[in-house]
Amino acid sequence: MNKILYIARKSKGFTEAQLAQVLGMSETEYNELECELRQMPLDIALKAAKLFNLTPDYFLVSEKQSAKLRAYAAKEALELLSSPDLENVPAQLGARFIALGTRALVLQEELNAALHENHVLRRENEVLRQLNADLRPQQEDNSNS
């Protein structure tokens, strides 16, 4: 789920249909963006950024893209491990080499996951702070009424 888009939409009181109309798309297309079933086009990210007073990259980062990047890295590692240069390496040394490489990949993935989670939490925190700042004057107006 694109949490930033969801939180931004809810904070402004838009329904999915209303925001889809503002962004110039169907409700189904919008729902697919919010659920990360499709990648957000740059023009839509720019419209959303302007509407919610945020930078477009808030809407462009997704867990799905991160998973694609991990899959690409794993495929590259497999190609390296199947290199003809490894054919002349003794089996025991080759097994250790593969184990070491696999551990390195696992550690890299754990680091990437932690960095991604940290990045997502920072962005969510920034958005929530901005939305809070935007809503504060409205709350003060309501309490003064």
Protein Blocks (a to p, Z undefined) as FASTA:
>chain_A
ZZklmmmmmmnopafklmmmmnopafklmmmmmnopaccdfklmmmmmmmnopafklmmp
cfklmmmmmmmmmmmmmmmmmpfklmmpcfklmmmmmmmmmmmmmmmmmmmmmmmmmmmm
mmmmmmmmmmmmmmmmmmmmmmmZZ
